[in-house]
Amino acid sequence: MDWLLNDPEFGYYGSGRVRFGQDGDFVTAPTQGSAFAELLRRHLWPCLEALAAEQAGPISLIEWGPGDGSLMAQLFESEDLKQAIWFDRLELLMVESSPALRQQQQQRLSALKLPICWISPNELKLSPRRGLVLAHELLDALPVQRFVLASGRWHELAVCCDAAGQPQFCRGAPLSDSVLHQLEQLGLPADGGGRPEGWSSEWCPALAGWLQQARDVLSQGWLLAIDYALSASRYYAPQRDGGTLLACRAQGTSTDLLADPGLQDITAHVCSTLLQQLAPQANWHWRGAALQGEVLLQLGLAAEISALSEPGPLDLAARLARREELLRLVDPHLLGGFWWFWLEAQSEPPAPTPIRPPGWWPEGP
Ligand SMILES: C[S@@+](CC[C@H](N)C(=O)[O-])C[C@H]1O[C@@H](n2cnc3c(N)ncnc32)[C@H](O)[C@@H]1O
């Protein structure tokens, strides 16, 4: 998965072959329009304000995995922020692993009148920032490891070539004790717990390292990760044989993961239980999670929709298009089923409590 997505020459993201948006392979909330960013601001600005009010010095908004750069552009385009106490102190930092996408983002954001730079996690770690890490649809692109039940034990589900040289999945080595232990924590017993021979799924070995990297770039502040996710009890339910991995191309999905290497997206759901289990090990305090639909309604989405029924500056066609865009953000079958994960960097002093956002995140256990 890492190779197919991130190889700088052939990978789907690494080479820049990815096609975002309605005319491309898949739509994300920012690539369908600016409504998402407009609502997200109502969560982000109070956080920046709280940090700025507490202490002098720079504040950072760090976007990790910015895709085509739409989200950062929409957050700051056409916003008069000169009154905000943090505005003169804000730096935008972009963490992007694909050289080709970095170029696209630089083009997309060239007109932005704010200090912005592209930086690696290792560089950032050398001088951690006060601020906020934003990861929208990043975690679903972290490479996962597939595994399969064979003769009562979990094995890697590896990729090999058949007699004609075509790639196919095949049984690999038994999973190591440390992976088996991790899976047990997620409710998957080492003997398969009664699941049938050949039952398969996946997990994300890269998540722990990523959480540590993201923590290392902050001296104080928060992580907001937004993605489609399932708790372990649903992810690994016996009836979900085959896991959640999907290939996406031309607005369609398929389970033919090995077709057209580097020409289709490959993505897996985030396991929210794993995220929650790993967070404290990387010094994150779990502040909770909420469904995107719920969060956006609290951030004023319903009022936005009802305002569209009144005549205003937009003509009828534009009002209807905007209404549809807003509804897609909360439709549980579309983007409303996404989860927002809110984590706080454990730090001394702790991050200040923003005046807003409202308490949409239930305290985690
Ligand atoms: C599914 S796209 C999401 C793009 C964008 N955030 C959006 O929602 O439209 C994943 C993005 O994360 C980047 N990416 C994947 N792994 C990364 C990593 N380890 N570090 C930084 N960027 C990464 C990809 O190159 C791509 O820009």
The ligand as a Gaussian input file, in Angstrom:
#p B3LYP/6-31G(d) Opt

LIG

0 1
 C       -6.668000      11.203000       0.892000
 S       -5.573000      12.542000       0.602000
 C       -6.417000      13.795000       1.521000
 C       -6.136000      15.173000       0.990000
 C       -6.825000      16.343000       1.697000
 N       -6.504000      16.406000       3.105000
 C       -8.313000      16.308000       1.467000
 O       -9.027000      15.935000       2.391000
 O       -8.761000      16.647000       0.371000
 C       -4.163000      12.140000       1.580000
 C       -3.054000      13.190000       1.571000
 O       -2.069000      12.852000       2.550000
 C       -0.770000      12.823000       1.951000
 N        0.013000      11.868000       2.752000
 C       -0.131000      10.544000       2.840000
 N        0.724000      10.038000       3.749000
 C        1.401000      11.091000       4.278000
 C        2.402000      11.233000       5.276000
 N        2.862000      10.182000       5.933000
 N        2.865000      12.466000       5.551000
 C        2.389000      13.559000       4.896000
 N        1.444000      13.482000       3.939000
 C        0.953000      12.273000       3.638000
 C       -1.057000      12.443000       0.527000
 O        0.019000      12.698000      -0.334000
 C       -2.284000      13.313000       0.281000
 O       -1.924000      14.656000       0.118000

